[in-house]
Amino acid sequence: MKPKLVRGTRDFSSEVVNKRNHIFSTLRSVFVKYGFNPLETPAMEELSTLTGKYGDEGDQLLFKILNNGDYLGKANAEALENKDSKELTASISQRALRYDLTVPFARHVVLNQNNISFPYKRYQIQPVWRADKPQKGRYREFYQCDVDVIGSDSLLYEAELCQIYDEAFALLNLGVVIRLNNRKILDGLAQYAGYPELFAKITVAIDKLDKIGWDGVEAELGRMGIEKAGFEKIKQVINAPDIPSLKGLFEGVEIGLKGIEELETVQTFLDGYTFKNTLKIDFSLARGLSYYTGCIYEVEVDRSIDSQKNIKMGSIGGGGRYADLTGIFGLKNMSGVGVSFGAARIYDVMEELNLFEAIEFNASKVLFLPIDDEALKYGFKALQKVRAAGISSMIYPKAWKFQKLMKYADKVKVPYVVIIGTQEMETGLLGFKNMQTGEQKALSIEQIIEVLS
């Protein structure tokens, strides 16, 4: 049998895991600084919990899990005979792998509402699964890093999430553009164009603007029955140069003006905060998740920075306000807002930009290298003293030729080695070598511990 990976999944070597953990620990430090607490939810959810929360396209990307045992025994016979996959799935699959972290979070809040103090701020760093077509930056299994606050409709939290994005990417040394819009503005756009009933479909079309351009968007809108005059109004809103200009267009469009007001409130909260990255109000931002009702976010690599101009990657973060996500599960009027960091894409960009090079990842600070069998025993006892001092260390498990020992030390990229032979055991002064500079000293184990500490 020839071993192979499932397409869209990856093995992660120690080096990659260390780099990824650097991203996680950096994000976690920012989340904790802003008062968020950790949460973990199961990999599996009831299929009914996930269905209908991500739009029709999202439903197609859910990884369904077959029922236990003889799943065909209780299958819908008519659906099976007619090859009706939608009806058949309902009878043979009751569970699915989670698609994101937000819906499981909402489910958790409803189940534990009596034990939670609101507003409730949580962060979550776990893998999710999507039956997507694998390509660069798009995987079937990947980690999401989410922060959400639920139980308050205060726009203060929208401003706080802008700051979290800004601070986290600054710490990762990755320049980004944080795009901000409001779904109410998109709702107002549909009303202004004269097609309020097509709000959802218009939003999906606008979401493709970067990929298909205005000609492509016009063609899609035309297939919906939107005439040229309506298209021109949509284009007028998207291309509005600033908020005052948009206000003029939305005169009398209450929902659109409400969206503008919310954006202005967020800007007011951010007065006095100096962004290290770029915050951009972008009326073309139209994230498609159906549960968003207010402010929406998307983060992209800032290609105006010379070192990043050739990066080809889609969004590396996004999120938004949801007015009543928990209402689906029976808990009404529980507004929340949250954003997600696309850890896999962030990793790929940082790797491409060589941003990990300046970070020391090796778990072990020092490697003991025994020249003979007696040195192995001596070294193992010395190793215990180093570990007792709280220093990460290891020993090569057998005596070997010096050149081969050094070659191994190079491969595992350990910063220091301790060389032990007959002379070192007799004097108690061990060969302590810096693998980066090549400098070697004869030091006692106590002196070595002092240097490493």
C-alpha positions as CSV (number, residue, x, y, z in Angstrom):
1,M,0.0,0.0,0.0
2,K,1.4,3.4,-1.0
3,P,0.9,6.0,1.8
4,K,-0.5,9.3,0.8
5,L,-2.1,12.4,2.4
6,V,-5.8,13.4,1.9
7,R,-5.8,16.3,-0.5
8,G,-6.1,19.6,1.3
9,T,-4.4,18.3,4.5
10,R,-0.8,18.4,5.6
11,D,1.6,16.8,8.0
12,F,3.5,19.3,10.2
13,S,7.1,18.8,11.1
14,S,8.5,20.0,14.5
15,E,9.9,23.0,12.7
16,V,6.5,23.9,11.2
17,V,4.6,23.2,14.5
18,N,7.1,25.5,16.4
19,K,6.5,28.3,13.8
20,R,2.7,27.8,14.0
21,N,2.8,27.8,17.8
22,H,4.6,31.2,17.6
23,I,1.6,32.5,15.7
24,F,-0.8,31.0,18.2
25,S,1.1,32.3,21.3
26,T,1.4,35.8,19.8
27,L,-2.4,35.9,19.1
28,R,-3.2,34.4,22.5
29,S,-1.1,37.1,24.2
30,V,-3.2,39.8,22.5
31,F,-6.5,38.1,23.2
32,V,-5.7,37.7,26.9
33,K,-4.5,41.4,27.1
34,Y,-7.9,42.4,25.8
35,G,-9.8,40.3,28.4
36,F,-10.8,37.2,26.4
37,N,-10.8,33.8,28.0
38,P,-10.2,30.4,26.3
39,L,-12.9,28.0,25.1
40,E,-12.7,24.6,23.3
41,T,-15.6,22.8,21.6
42,P,-15.9,19.3,20.0
43,A,-14.7,18.6,16.5
44,M,-18.1,17.2,15.7
45,E,-21.5,19.0,15.9
46,E,-25.0,17.9,15.1
47,L,-25.5,18.4,11.3
48,S,-28.7,20.4,12.1
49,T,-26.6,22.7,14.3
50,L,-24.4,23.7,11.3
51,T,-26.8,23.5,8.3
52,G,-28.2,26.8,7.2
53,K,-25.7,29.0,9.0
54,Y,-23.2,29.6,6.1
55,G,-25.4,30.1,3.1
56,D,-26.1,27.5,0.4
57,E,-22.5,27.3,-0.7
58,G,-21.3,26.8,2.9
59,D,-23.8,23.9,3.4
60,Q,-22.2,22.1,0.4
61,L,-18.8,22.4,2.1
62,L,-19.8,20.7,5.3
63,F,-17.9,17.4,5.9
64,K,-20.8,15.0,6.9
65,I,-20.1,12.0,9.1
66,L,-22.0,8.7,8.3
67,N,-24.1,7.3,11.1
68,N,-22.7,4.5,13.2
69,G,-23.3,0.9,12.3
70,D,-25.6,-0.1,9.4
71,Y,-26.2,3.4,8.2
72,L,-27.9,2.2,5.0
73,G,-30.4,0.2,7.0
74,K,-32.2,3.4,8.0
75,A,-31.6,5.2,4.7
76,N,-34.4,6.9,2.8
77,A,-35.0,4.2,0.2
78,E,-36.7,6.6,-2.2
79,A,-33.9,9.1,-2.0
80,L,-31.4,6.3,-2.5
81,E,-33.2,4.9,-5.5
82,N,-33.5,8.4,-7.1
83,K,-29.9,9.4,-6.2
84,D,-31.3,12.4,-4.3
85,S,-28.1,13.2,-2.3
86,K,-29.7,15.9,-0.2
87,E,-32.6,13.8,1.0
88,L,-30.3,10.7,1.4
89,T,-27.8,12.6,3.5
90,A,-30.5,13.6,6.1
91,S,-31.2,9.9,6.7
92,I,-27.6,8.5,6.9
93,S,-25.8,11.4,8.5
94,Q,-26.6,13.2,11.8
95,R,-23.2,14.7,12.5
96,A,-20.6,16.8,10.7
97,L,-17.2,18.3,11.3
98,R,-17.3,21.9,12.4
99,Y,-17.1,24.4,9.6
100,D,-16.0,27.3,11.8
101,L,-15.8,28.2,15.4
102,T,-18.6,30.9,15.6
103,V,-21.6,28.6,15.3
104,P,-20.3,26.1,17.9
105,F,-19.6,29.1,20.1
106,A,-23.2,30.2,19.8
107,R,-24.4,26.7,20.6
108,H,-22.2,26.6,23.7
109,V,-23.5,29.9,24.9
110,V,-27.1,28.7,24.6
111,L,-26.4,25.5,26.4
112,N,-24.5,27.3,29.2
113,Q,-26.4,30.6,29.4
114,N,-27.2,30.2,33.1
115,N,-23.5,29.8,34.0
116,I,-22.2,32.6,31.8
117,S,-21.8,36.3,32.8
118,F,-22.6,38.6,29.9
119,P,-21.0,40.2,28.1
120,Y,-19.0,37.1,27.5
121,K,-15.6,37.4,25.9
122,R,-13.9,34.2,24.6
123,Y,-11.1,33.2,22.3
124,Q,-10.8,29.8,20.6
125,I,-7.9,28.3,18.6
126,Q,-8.9,25.0,17.1
127,P,-9.0,23.2,13.7
128,V,-12.0,23.4,11.3
129,W,-12.9,21.4,8.2
130,R,-14.3,22.4,4.8
131,A,-14.9,20.2,1.8
132,D,-13.4,22.8,-0.4
133,K,-11.3,22.5,-3.6
134,P,-7.7,22.6,-2.4
135,Q,-5.4,25.4,-3.8
136,K,-2.8,27.8,-2.5
137,G,-3.9,29.2,0.8
138,R,-7.0,27.0,0.9
139,Y,-7.1,23.8,2.8
140,R,-9.7,21.2,3.9
141,E,-8.3,21.1,7.4
142,F,-6.9,24.3,9.0
143,Y,-6.8,26.2,12.2
144,Q,-8.9,29.2,13.0
145,C,-8.2,31.6,15.8
146,D,-11.3,33.5,16.9
147,V,-12.2,36.2,19.3
148,D,-15.9,36.9,20.1
149,V,-17.8,38.9,22.6
150,I,-21.5,38.1,23.0
151,G,-24.3,39.7,25.1
152,S,-23.8,43.3,24.2
153,D,-24.6,45.5,21.2
154,S,-22.0,48.2,22.1
155,L,-20.0,49.3,19.2
156,L,-17.1,49.7,21.5
157,Y,-16.3,46.1,20.8
158,E,-16.1,46.7,17.1
159,A,-13.4,49.3,17.8
160,E,-11.6,46.9,20.2
161,L,-11.5,44.2,17.5
162,C,-9.9,46.6,15.0
163,Q,-7.2,47.2,17.7
164,I,-6.8,43.5,18.2
165,Y,-6.2,42.9,14.5
166,D,-3.8,45.9,14.4
167,E,-1.8,44.9,17.4
168,A,-1.6,41.2,16.6
169,F,-0.3,41.7,13.0
170,A,2.2,44.3,14.2
171,L,3.6,41.8,16.7
172,L,3.9,39.2,13.9
173,N,5.7,41.9,11.8
174,L,3.2,41.5,9.0
175,G,1.7,44.7,7.5
176,V,-2.0,44.4,6.7
177,V,-5.0,46.4,5.6
178,I,-8.0,46.1,7.9
179,R,-11.1,46.6,5.7
180,L,-14.3,47.7,7.5
181,N,-17.9,48.0,6.2
182,N,-21.4,47.4,7.5
183,R,-24.0,45.0,6.3
184,K,-26.7,47.6,6.8
185,I,-25.0,49.7,4.2
186,L,-25.2,46.8,1.8
187,D,-28.9,46.4,2.7
188,G,-29.3,50.1,2.0
189,L,-27.6,49.7,-1.3
190,A,-30.2,47.1,-2.4
191,Q,-33.0,49.5,-1.4
192,Y,-31.3,52.4,-3.1
193,A,-31.0,50.4,-6.3
194,G,-34.6,49.5,-6.1
195,Y,-34.2,45.7,-5.5
196,P,-34.5,45.2,-1.7
197,E,-35.7,41.6,-2.2
198,L,-32.4,40.7,-3.9
199,F,-30.2,42.0,-1.0
200,A,-28.6,38.6,-0.4
201,K,-27.9,37.8,-4.0
202,I,-26.5,41.3,-4.7
203,T,-24.2,40.9,-1.7
204,V,-22.9,37.6,-3.1
205,A,-22.2,39.3,-6.5
206,I,-20.4,42.2,-5.0
207,D,-18.3,39.8,-2.9
208,K,-16.8,38.6,-6.2
209,L,-15.8,42.1,-7.4
210,D,-12.1,41.6,-6.9
211,K,-12.2,38.4,-8.9
212,I,-14.6,39.2,-11.8
213,G,-14.5,43.0,-12.0
214,W,-17.4,45.3,-12.7
215,D,-18.2,43.6,-16.0
216,G,-18.6,40.3,-14.3
217,V,-20.7,41.8,-11.5
218,E,-22.9,43.6,-14.0
219,A,-23.5,40.3,-15.9
220,E,-24.4,38.4,-12.7
221,L,-26.8,41.2,-11.6
222,G,-28.3,41.2,-15.1
223,R,-29.1,37.5,-14.8
224,M,-31.0,38.4,-11.6
225,G,-33.1,40.8,-13.5
226,I,-31.4,44.0,-12.3
227,E,-31.5,46.6,-15.0
228,K,-28.7,49.0,-16.1
229,A,-30.1,51.9,-14.0
230,G,-30.0,49.7,-10.9
231,F,-26.5,48.5,-11.6
232,E,-25.3,52.1,-11.9
233,K,-26.8,52.9,-8.5
234,I,-25.0,49.9,-7.0
235,K,-21.8,51.0,-8.6
236,Q,-22.3,54.5,-7.3
237,V,-22.6,53.4,-3.7
238,I,-19.6,51.0,-3.9
239,N,-17.4,53.8,-5.4
240,A,-18.5,56.5,-3.0
241,P,-15.3,58.3,-1.9
242,D,-16.2,58.8,1.7
243,I,-19.0,58.6,4.3
244,P,-20.4,62.1,3.7
245,S,-20.8,61.3,0.0
246,L,-22.6,58.1,0.9
247,K,-24.9,59.9,3.2
248,G,-26.1,62.1,0.3
249,L,-26.9,59.0,-1.7
250,F,-28.8,57.3,1.1
251,E,-31.1,60.2,1.9
252,G,-34.3,58.6,3.0
253,V,-32.8,55.0,3.1
254,E,-33.1,54.4,6.8
255,I,-31.2,51.1,7.0
256,G,-28.3,52.5,5.0
257,L,-28.1,55.6,7.2
258,K,-28.1,53.4,10.3
259,G,-25.1,51.5,8.9
260,I,-23.2,54.7,8.3
261,E,-24.0,55.9,11.8
262,E,-22.5,52.6,13.2
263,L,-19.3,53.1,11.2
264,E,-19.0,56.7,12.5
265,T,-19.5,55.5,16.1
266,V,-16.7,52.9,15.7
267,Q,-14.5,55.7,14.3
268,T,-15.3,57.9,17.3
269,F,-14.2,55.1,19.7
270,L,-10.9,54.8,17.8
271,D,-10.2,58.5,18.0
272,G,-6.7,58.9,19.6
273,Y,-5.6,55.4,18.7
274,T,-2.6,55.3,16.4
275,F,-2.8,52.3,13.9
276,K,0.4,50.5,13.1
277,N,-1.4,49.1,10.1
278,T,-4.0,50.6,7.8
279,L,-7.7,50.8,8.6
280,K,-9.8,51.3,5.5
281,I,-13.6,52.0,5.3
282,D,-14.5,49.9,2.2
283,F,-18.1,49.9,0.9
284,S,-17.3,47.1,-1.5
285,L,-16.6,44.7,1.4
286,A,-19.5,42.2,1.3
287,R,-18.7,39.1,3.3
288,G,-21.2,36.4,2.4
289,L,-22.0,34.7,5.7
290,S,-25.7,35.1,6.2
291,Y,-25.7,35.7,10.0
292,Y,-23.8,39.0,9.8
293,T,-26.0,42.0,10.5
294,G,-23.7,45.0,11.3
295,C,-20.1,45.8,11.0
296,I,-18.0,43.4,8.9
297,Y,-14.2,43.0,8.7
298,E,-11.7,41.6,6.3
299,V,-7.9,41.6,6.6
300,E,-5.5,41.5,3.6
301,V,-1.7,41.6,3.3
302,D,-0.7,45.3,2.6
303,R,0.8,45.1,-0.9
304,S,1.8,48.7,-0.8
305,I,4.8,47.6,1.3
306,D,7.7,46.8,-1.0
307,S,8.7,43.5,0.6
308,Q,5.0,42.3,0.4
309,K,4.0,43.6,-3.0
310,N,4.3,40.2,-4.7
311,I,2.4,38.2,-2.1
312,K,-0.6,36.4,-3.8
313,M,-3.0,35.6,-1.0
314,G,-6.6,36.3,-0.3
315,S,-8.0,37.4,3.0
316,I,-6.1,36.3,6.2
317,G,-8.8,37.4,8.6
318,G,-12.4,38.5,8.8
319,G,-15.6,38.6,10.9
320,G,-18.5,40.8,11.9
321,R,-21.5,41.6,14.0
322,Y,-24.3,39.1,14.4
323,A,-27.5,40.4,16.0
324,D,-29.2,37.1,16.8
325,L,-27.1,34.1,16.0
326,T,-28.1,32.3,19.3
327,G,-31.7,32.9,18.4
328,I,-31.5,30.0,16.0
329,F,-31.0,27.8,19.1
330,G,-33.7,29.5,21.2
331,L,-31.9,32.3,23.0
332,K,-33.2,35.5,21.5
333,N,-31.8,39.0,21.5
334,M,-28.2,38.0,22.2
335,S,-26.1,40.2,20.0
336,G,-22.4,39.5,19.4
337,V,-19.4,40.4,17.3
338,G,-16.2,38.5,16.5
339,V,-13.3,38.1,14.2
340,S,-11.2,35.2,13.0
341,F,-7.5,34.9,12.1
342,G,-6.7,32.6,9.2
343,A,-3.7,30.9,10.8
344,A,-2.8,28.7,7.8
345,R,-2.7,31.6,5.4
346,I,-0.9,33.8,7.9
347,Y,1.7,31.0,8.2
348,D,2.2,30.8,4.5
349,V,2.6,34.5,4.1
350,M,5.1,34.7,7.0
351,E,7.1,31.8,5.5
352,E,7.2,33.4,2.1
353,L,8.4,36.7,3.7
354,N,11.0,34.9,5.8
355,L,9.5,36.4,9.0
356,F,10.4,33.3,11.1
357,E,14.1,33.6,10.5
358,A,14.7,36.0,13.4
359,I,12.9,33.7,15.9
360,E,14.6,31.0,17.9
361,F,12.3,27.9,17.9
362,N,14.4,24.9,19.0
363,A,12.9,23.3,22.1
364,S,16.3,22.2,23.5
365,K,18.9,24.7,24.5
366,V,21.8,22.3,24.8
367,L,22.7,18.8,23.5
368,F,25.2,16.6,25.4
369,L,27.5,14.7,23.0
370,P,29.3,11.6,24.6
371,I,32.5,10.4,23.0
372,D,32.5,6.9,24.6
373,D,30.3,4.7,26.8
374,E,31.7,6.1,30.1
375,A,31.0,9.6,28.9
376,L,27.4,8.6,28.1
377,K,26.9,7.6,31.8
378,Y,28.7,10.7,33.0
379,G,26.8,13.0,30.6
380,F,23.4,11.5,31.6
381,K,24.1,12.5,35.3
382,A,25.2,16.0,34.3
383,L,22.1,16.3,32.2
384,Q,19.9,15.8,35.3
385,K,21.5,18.9,36.9
386,V,20.7,21.0,33.8
387,R,17.1,19.9,33.7
388,A,16.7,20.4,37.4
389,A,17.6,24.0,36.7
390,G,14.7,24.2,34.3
391,I,16.8,24.2,31.1
392,S,15.5,22.3,28.1
393,S,18.2,19.8,27.2
394,M,18.9,16.4,25.6
395,I,21.7,13.8,25.2
396,Y,22.7,11.7,22.2
397,P,21.8,8.2,23.3
398,K,25.1,6.4,22.4
399,A,28.8,7.1,22.1
400,W,29.7,8.0,18.5
401,K,32.4,9.5,16.4
402,F,32.9,13.2,17.0
403,Q,32.2,14.3,13.4
404,K,28.9,12.4,13.3
405,L,27.8,13.8,16.6
406,M,28.4,17.3,15.4
407,K,26.6,16.6,12.2
408,Y,23.6,15.5,14.2
409,A,23.8,18.7,16.3
410,D,23.7,20.8,13.1
411,K,20.7,19.0,11.8
412,V,18.6,19.5,15.0
413,K,19.7,23.1,15.1
414,V,20.5,23.1,18.8
415,P,22.2,26.4,19.9
416,Y,24.8,24.8,22.3
417,V,26.5,21.4,22.7
418,V,28.4,19.9,25.6
419,I,31.2,17.6,24.5
420,I,32.3,14.9,27.0
421,G,35.3,12.7,26.6
422,T,38.0,11.2,28.9
423,Q,39.7,14.5,29.6
424,E,36.5,16.3,30.4
425,M,35.5,13.6,32.9
426,E,38.9,13.8,34.6
427,T,38.9,17.6,35.0
428,G,35.2,18.2,35.4
429,L,35.5,20.9,32.8
430,L,33.3,20.1,29.8
431,G,33.5,21.3,26.3
432,F,30.8,24.0,25.9
433,K,30.4,25.1,22.3
434,N,28.2,27.9,20.8
435,M,26.9,26.4,17.5
436,Q,26.3,29.7,15.9
437,T,29.7,31.4,16.6
438,G,31.8,28.3,16.9
439,E,33.3,29.5,20.2
440,Q,34.2,26.7,22.6
441,K,35.1,27.0,26.3
442,A,36.0,24.5,29.1
443,L,33.4,25.0,31.8
444,S,32.1,23.1,34.9
445,I,28.5,21.9,34.8
446,E,27.6,24.7,37.3
447,Q,29.1,27.3,35.0
448,I,27.3,25.9,32.0
449,I,24.0,26.1,33.9
450,E,24.8,29.8,34.7
451,V,25.4,30.6,31.1
452,L,22.3,28.8,29.9
453,S,20.1,30.5,32.5
